[in-house]
Amino acid sequence: MSPTTVVVTGLGTTSPLGGDVDSTWEGMLAGRSGANRLEHDWAEQLPVRIAAEVAVEPAEVLDRVKARRMDRSAQFAVVAAQEAWTDAGLPGTELDPERLGVVIASGIGGVTTLLSNYDALLAKGPRRVSPLAVPMLMPNSPAANIGLLYGAQAGVHTPVSACASGNEAISLGIDMIRLGRADIVIVGGTEAAIHPLPMAAFANMMALSKRDDDPALVSRPWDLARDGFLLGEGAGVLVIESAEHASSRGARVYACVAGAGITADSHDIAQPDPAGRGGTRAIARALYDSKLAAGDIQHINAHATSTPQGDIAEGLMIHATLGDAADDVVVTSTKSMTGHLLGAAGALESIATIKALHHRQVPPTINLDDLDPAVELDIATSVRELPDGDIAALNNSFGFGGHNVAIAFTTV
């Protein structure tokens, strides 16, 4: 590996399936859904009352005083970052702070802080608005809190590109290392939008599933009965480093972050290009950036949110970029279990992709009972084994506004 090769040395998450990576990965392999019926009083009048809340509340992990000074999205991010930092073997390690960066994305930011303070303003007047409201609600708050926690001075960034945000954060972290701005970067995404206003808004634009039966059956990527996504929450964080830096400290390496591709559709503010042309270019650029051929890809963790149009468009992208090799790729959508974590989705699914390469196992897509005939992919509906040897995988993310990001990972 060259000095500019970027590797993954730490993983952290808090998700609807578990409060850490091991429990989340175990849940994925077991095909367990993290969906639940919302029992909050505020959910009673909503058109959708099913979501995928985190399995472990951040207040159970974080210092309570510090947690109260953070929006829920920042709490998730810090929980995941602490796990990733420890997993990378970094506690107690002397690092040059000017060579340490942070890139933590969010699609919506501190929406719960914003709305709760607006409620306080209306009900009790301006003096009841928290003096911490702004530093809590700003979208860069999760990144800033992590930067402060670890003393990062190479740059602390927050890309915002809707549901592609988490993957865009990883891409920016790759660039920081390749361009010599940092040796090590904490990257990922976080989201906390299970709140009446975002849920009502997503439901009214027909983005959320309106199913009201068994919560575990709501998210159904590629199934003919799919009718929208399941809203999830949580965070995914990775520690990435130059191969040279990781080697110098004897770090354990999960995978190489081989490259990324970023494009825009310029088609519609919410709907993807039905032909998938922007996403196709993103995947092609990720392959080019990674110096990979179509035949090198053995697995894809797809964006596949369970929406009627988006799931079909992604299938077209995969065939357009991989050609005949697409028939030999094992595809899955872990959103069938976690729901859609919006700005955290790409980061959590990158962790799932890395774990799939590391353990040579692909988690299943659940609830796929009747495959849409317009989708011609080899979709795992049970745990599938990946071959030995050097292999590669892709993680795709697409967001409102026409944002497309594909990340390529390879084994080490």
C-alpha positions in Angstrom: 0.0 0.0 0.0 1.2 3.5 -0.8 1.5 6.2 1.9 -1.6 7.8 0.5 -3.7 4.6 0.8 -6.5 5.3 3.2 -7.5 2.6 5.7 -10.2 2.1 8.3 -9.0 1.4 11.8 -12.0 2.2 14.0 -15.8 1.7 13.9 -18.5 3.0 16.1 -22.3 3.3 16.0 -25.5 3.7 17.9 -28.4 2.4 15.9 -31.9 1.0 16.0 -30.4 -2.5 16.2 -27.9 -1.9 19.0 -25.8 0.6 21.0 -22.5 -0.4 19.4 -21.1 -2.0 16.3 -21.1 -5.6 17.6 -24.8 -5.6 18.6 -25.8 -3.8 15.4 -23.8 -6.2 13.2 -25.3 -9.2 15.1 -28.8 -7.8 14.5 -28.1 -7.4 10.8 -26.9 -11.0 10.4 -29.9 -12.2 12.4 -32.3 -10.2 10.1 -33.8 -8.4 13.0 -35.9 -5.2 12.5 -35.3 -2.2 14.7 -38.7 -0.7 13.9 -41.2 0.0 16.7 -44.6 1.6 17.2 -44.1 5.1 18.7 -45.8 5.3 22.1 -45.1 9.0 22.6 -48.1 11.3 23.2 -47.0 13.5 20.3 -47.2 10.7 17.9 -50.9 10.0 18.4 -52.2 12.3 15.6 -49.4 11.6 13.1 -50.2 9.9 9.8 -47.3 7.6 10.4 -46.7 6.2 13.9 -43.9 3.7 13.2 -40.2 4.5 13.2 -36.8 3.0 14.2 -35.5 4.6 17.4 -32.1 3.9 18.8 -31.8 0.7 20.8 -29.8 2.4 23.6 -30.6 5.9 24.7 -27.5 8.2 24.7 -28.2 9.3 28.3 -27.3 5.7 29.3 -23.8 6.2 27.9 -22.9 9.9 28.2 -22.3 12.1 31.2 -25.7 13.6 31.9 -24.5 17.2 32.4 -22.6 17.1 29.1 -25.5 15.4 27.3 -27.9 18.2 28.3 -25.6 20.7 26.4 -25.9 18.7 23.2 -28.8 18.1 20.7 -29.8 14.5 20.3 -28.0 14.3 17.0 -24.7 15.4 18.7 -25.3 12.9 21.5 -25.5 10.1 18.9 -22.4 11.3 17.2 -20.3 11.5 20.3 -21.4 8.0 21.5 -20.4 6.5 18.1 -17.1 8.5 18.0 -16.1 7.3 21.4 -16.6 3.7 20.3 -14.7 4.3 17.1 -11.8 6.1 18.9 -11.4 3.2 21.4 -11.8 0.6 18.6 -9.0 2.2 16.7 -6.7 1.9 19.8 -6.3 5.6 20.1 -6.9 6.3 23.8 -3.7 7.5 25.4 -2.0 7.8 22.0 0.0 11.0 21.4 -1.3 12.6 18.2 -0.3 15.8 16.5 -3.6 17.8 16.8 -2.8 19.6 13.6 -2.8 16.3 11.8 -6.2 15.2 13.2 -9.4 16.1 11.4 -13.1 15.5 11.9 -15.9 15.3 9.2 -19.3 14.5 10.7 -22.3 15.0 8.5 -26.0 15.5 9.2 -28.9 15.9 6.8 -31.1 18.0 9.0 -29.0 19.0 12.1 -30.4 19.9 15.5 -34.0 20.0 14.6 -35.3 18.8 18.0 -33.5 21.6 19.7 -34.8 24.1 17.2 -38.4 23.0 17.5 -38.4 22.6 21.3 -37.0 26.1 21.8 -39.6 27.5 19.4 -42.3 25.8 21.5 -40.8 27.5 24.6 -40.7 30.8 22.8 -44.4 30.6 21.9 -45.6 29.3 25.2 -43.4 31.2 27.7 -41.7 34.0 25.9 -38.2 34.9 24.7 -36.5 34.6 28.1 -37.3 30.9 28.1 -35.2 30.2 25.0 -32.0 28.4 26.0 -28.8 30.4 25.7 -27.3 27.1 24.4 -29.9 26.8 21.6 -27.7 28.0 18.8 -24.5 25.9 19.5 -26.9 22.9 20.0 -29.0 23.3 16.9 -26.3 24.3 14.4 -25.7 21.4 11.9 -21.9 21.4 12.7 -22.5 20.9 16.4 -21.9 17.1 16.3 -18.6 17.6 14.4 -17.6 20.5 16.7 -18.3 18.5 19.8 -16.2 15.6 18.6 -13.4 18.0 17.5 -13.4 19.5 21.0 -13.4 16.1 22.6 -10.3 14.9 20.8 -8.6 18.3 20.1 -8.7 18.0 16.3 -7.1 21.0 14.6 -6.6 19.9 11.0 -10.1 20.9 10.2 -13.6 20.1 11.5 -16.2 19.9 8.7 -19.9 19.2 8.2 -21.1 18.3 4.7 -24.9 18.6 4.3 -26.3 16.7 1.3 -29.5 15.1 2.7 -29.4 11.3 2.6 -25.9 11.3 1.0 -24.3 13.3 3.8 -22.7 10.4 5.7 -21.0 9.1 2.6 -19.9 12.5 1.6 -18.2 12.9 5.0 -16.2 9.8 4.3 -15.3 11.2 0.8 -14.1 14.5 2.3 -12.0 12.6 4.9 -10.4 10.6 2.1 -9.5 13.9 0.4 -8.0 15.4 3.6 -5.6 12.5 3.9 -4.7 12.3 0.2 -4.1 16.0 0.0 -1.8 15.9 3.0 -4.1 18.0 5.3 -4.4 15.2 7.9 -3.0 11.8 8.9 -6.1 10.6 10.6 -9.8 11.7 10.3 -12.9 10.9 12.3 -15.7 10.6 9.7 -19.3 9.7 9.7 -22.9 10.9 10.0 -25.6 11.4 12.5 -29.4 12.1 12.5 -32.1 12.6 15.1 -35.3 13.5 13.3 -37.9 11.3 14.9 -40.1 14.2 15.9 -43.7 15.2 14.9 -42.8 17.9 12.4 -40.2 16.0 10.3 -42.4 12.9 10.4 -45.5 14.8 9.3 -43.5 16.5 6.6 -42.0 13.3 5.2 -45.4 11.6 5.4 -47.3 14.4 3.6 -44.8 14.3 0.8 -45.5 10.5 0.5 -41.9 9.6 1.3 -42.7 7.5 4.4 -44.5 4.1 4.4 -48.1 4.4 5.6 -48.2 0.7 6.7 -49.7 0.4 10.1 -49.4 -3.3 10.8 -46.4 -5.1 12.2 -43.6 -2.5 12.5 -41.0 -5.1 11.5 -42.7 -5.4 8.0 -42.6 -1.7 7.1 -39.3 -1.4 5.4 -39.4 -3.5 2.2 -36.7 -2.6 -0.3 -37.3 -3.9 -3.8 -40.6 -5.6 -2.8 -43.7 -5.0 -4.9 -45.5 -4.0 -1.8 -43.1 -1.2 -0.8 -44.6 2.2 -0.3 -42.0 4.4 1.3 -39.2 4.4 3.8 -39.1 3.8 7.5 -37.5 6.7 9.4 -34.6 5.7 11.6 -32.1 7.6 13.9 -28.6 7.1 15.2 -25.0 7.7 14.1 -22.1 5.9 12.4 -18.5 6.9 12.8 -15.3 5.6 11.3 -11.7 6.4 12.0 -9.7 6.5 8.8 -5.9 7.0 8.4 -3.2 7.0 5.9 -1.8 3.5 5.6 1.6 4.9 6.6 0.2 6.4 9.8 -1.7 3.3 10.7 1.4 1.2 10.2 3.6 3.4 12.3 1.4 2.9 15.3 0.7 -0.8 14.7 -3.0 -0.3 14.2 -5.4 -3.1 13.2 -6.9 -2.4 9.8 -10.4 -3.4 8.8 -10.4 -2.4 5.1 -9.1 0.1 2.6 -11.2 3.0 1.6 -10.2 2.7 -2.0 -12.1 5.7 -3.4 -15.2 7.7 -3.9 -17.4 9.2 -6.6 -19.7 12.3 -6.1 -22.1 13.7 -8.7 -25.4 15.6 -8.9 -28.5 14.9 -10.9 -29.8 18.5 -11.4 -33.1 16.8 -12.1 -35.6 17.4 -9.2 -35.4 18.6 -5.6 -36.8 15.3 -4.3 -37.2 12.7 -7.0 -34.1 10.9 -8.4 -33.4 10.9 -12.1 -35.6 7.9 -13.2 -32.8 6.7 -15.5 -30.3 6.9 -12.7 -27.7 8.8 -14.7 -26.2 10.8 -11.9 -25.9 7.8 -9.6 -24.4 5.8 -12.5 -21.7 8.5 -12.9 -21.0 8.4 -9.1 -20.4 4.7 -9.1 -18.3 4.9 -12.3 -16.2 7.6 -10.6 -15.8 5.6 -7.5 -14.5 2.7 -9.6 -12.1 5.0 -11.5 -10.9 6.7 -8.3 -10.3 3.2 -6.7 -8.6 1.8 -9.8 -11.1 -1.1 -9.7 -12.7 -2.9 -12.6 -16.4 -3.9 -12.6 -15.4 -7.5 -12.0 -13.6 -6.7 -8.8 -16.9 -5.8 -7.0 -18.4 -8.7 -5.1 -20.9 -6.9 -2.9 -23.0 -3.7 -2.8 -24.7 -2.3 0.2 -27.4 -0.4 -1.8 -29.1 2.9 -0.9 -32.5 1.1 -1.5 -34.8 3.0 0.8 -38.0 1.1 -0.1 -39.4 3.8 -2.3 -41.2 2.8 -5.6 -39.0 4.9 -7.9 -35.6 5.0 -6.2 -35.2 1.3 -5.8 -35.7 0.8 -9.5 -33.3 3.6 -10.5 -30.5 2.1 -8.4 -30.8 -1.2 -10.1 -30.4 0.6 -13.4 -27.3 2.3 -12.1 -25.7 -0.9 -11.0 -26.2 -2.6 -14.4 -25.1 0.5 -16.3 -21.8 0.6 -14.4 -21.0 -3.1 -13.9 -22.4 -4.5 -17.0 -22.5 -8.3 -17.1 -20.5 -8.4 -13.9 -23.6 -7.1 -12.1 -25.0 -10.6 -12.2 -22.3 -11.9 -9.9 -22.6 -9.1 -7.2 -24.4 -9.9 -4.0 -26.6 -6.9 -3.2 -28.3 -6.0 0.1 -30.2 -3.2 1.8 -29.6 -3.0 5.5 -32.3 -0.3 5.6 -34.8 -3.1 5.6 -33.7 -3.6 9.3 -32.5 -0.2 10.5 -34.8 2.1 8.6 -33.4 5.2 6.8 -31.1 7.2 9.0 -31.0 10.1 6.5 -27.7 11.9 7.0 -26.3 9.0 9.0 -27.4 6.3 6.5 -24.2 6.3 4.4 -21.9 6.1 7.4 -23.9 3.2 9.1 -24.1 1.4 5.8 -20.4 1.9 5.2 -19.8 0.2 8.5 -22.0 -2.7 7.4 -20.1 -2.9 4.1 -16.7 -2.9 5.9 -17.9 -5.6 8.3 -19.2 -7.7 5.3 -15.7 -7.6 3.7 -14.0 -8.2 7.0 -16.1 -11.2 8.0 -16.9 -12.3 4.4 -20.6 -12.3 5.2 -23.4 -10.2 3.6 -26.4 -9.5 5.9 -29.8 -10.2 4.4 -32.5 -7.9 3.0 -35.6 -8.7 5.0 -39.3 -8.4 3.9 -38.4 -9.1 0.3 -41.4 -11.5 -0.4 -42.3 -10.5 -3.9 -39.3 -9.0 -5.9 -40.3 -6.2 -8.3 -39.7 -7.6 -11.8 -38.1 -4.3 -12.8 -35.2 -5.0 -10.5 -32.8 -7.6 -11.8 -30.3 -8.0 -9.0 -28.9 -10.9 -6.9 -30.3 -9.7 -3.6 -29.4 -11.5 -0.4 -32.5 -12.6 1.5 -30.4 -14.7 3.9 -26.8 -14.4 5.1 -24.5 -14.9 2.1 -20.8 -15.8 2.1 -18.2 -13.8 0.2 -15.2 -15.5 -1.5 -11.7 -15.6 -0.2 -8.9 -13.4 -1.7 -8.9 -9.8 -2.6 -12.4 -8.4 -3.0 -14.1 -5.1 -3.2 -17.5 -3.6 -2.3 -19.5 -0.5 -2.9 -21.8 1.6 -0.7 -24.2 3.9 -2.5 -26.0 6.9 -1.1 -28.4 9.3 -2.8 -30.1 12.3 -1.3 -32.8 14.9 -1.9 -31.5 17.6 -4.2 -29.9 15.1 -6.5 -26.8 14.2 -4.4 -25.1 11.0 -5.3 -22.1 9.4 -3.5 -20.6 6.0 -3.9 -17.7 4.7 -1.8 -15.5 1.7 -2.7 -13.9 -0.5 0.0 -11.4 -3.3 -0.5 -10.0 -6.0 1.7 -6.5 -5.8 3.1 
